[in-house]
Amino acid sequence: MIAVLAGGVGAAKFLRGLTNAGLQEEIVAIVNTGDDWVHYGLHISPDLDTIVYTLANLVNPETGWGLQDESFHARASLQRLGDDPWFTLGDRDIGLHMFRTQRLAEGASLTQVTAEIVQHLNVDLTVLPMTNDEVATKVLAQLPSKENQGDQIVELDFQEYFVRYHHQPRVLRVRYDHINTAKPSSDVTRALDTARRIIIAPSNPILSIGPILALRGISDQLQRRASEGAVVAISPIIAGEAVKGPLAEILDSLMTQHDARTVAQLYQEVASVFIVDTADAHLVESIRAGGLACLSTQTLMTDLDAAVNLAQFAVGAR
Ligand code: FO1
């Protein structure tokens, strides 16, 4: 079995490569739920949904999240009522959130509901939320003032930071609310114990992988598996730029530099091998000198073939 620690769009593309790589083994995605939130009373799990929609070939190819062939009548109704629906929920997408919310209210765990969704959408992948407990990523952000009254420092819910403010504000701190009481699910710890290979997908190490690593016991478990040579991490930074999202700005703000070496430092203890893009081949020696084995290959997943190649490389990396 191969386990993948996963966030949203980058991880979804990587998993599509891995499921098309001709491997005869079960693939288990362990997915961040720090982005989850309740909005209009609906339990929304953006990273789980991005992965499931992508693997079911239903994802909107332009955004990388949400469904293709969507309609937005519910959104238009909200606007007509004077609401400001800055977080876009398509009509078909809302149906899935209604299903999840209802099943959770009936007492099903998030793991169980996710397995039901995966089965109904014919996805050939085991998808595990990192926990069945609540964890909420919070971003301390510097918002520019409206009327020259000085910047405002506020703690935002993740989706407010990411979507409402278009991940523009400077990030001063990221914390994962409830992380000390949340437990990884037993399916997650079992998968990490038994996987032949564990791959940390090219996702944001602070916003997407950070909450998974911060769950009780997970870092220790990965350190143990890394000492056996089982854990491979893929850099989400190529030539100093994030493929998608605000990672470069966040690393700059929190760690003062933002190349692939910064990500390697974050994974130093929990990975056995680090993969960078060929554009960063010149960094391989300095990452190795820091004590982490490092290889380079094309990590930019421009199409399915590129994703398959990267997946095969990560599975075989030593
Ligand atoms: N991302 C946006 O940039 N704008 C949206 O309005 C938006 C709505 C949305 C609805 C459901 C869902 O599952 C995801 C959605 N996303 C949206 C994506 C998502 O918020 C982020 O990409 C992730 O949380 C970051 O990994």
Residues whose N, C-alpha, C, O or C-beta is under 5 A from the ligand:
A	BS01	FO1	G8 D35 S45 P46 D49 W65 W86 F87 T88 V163
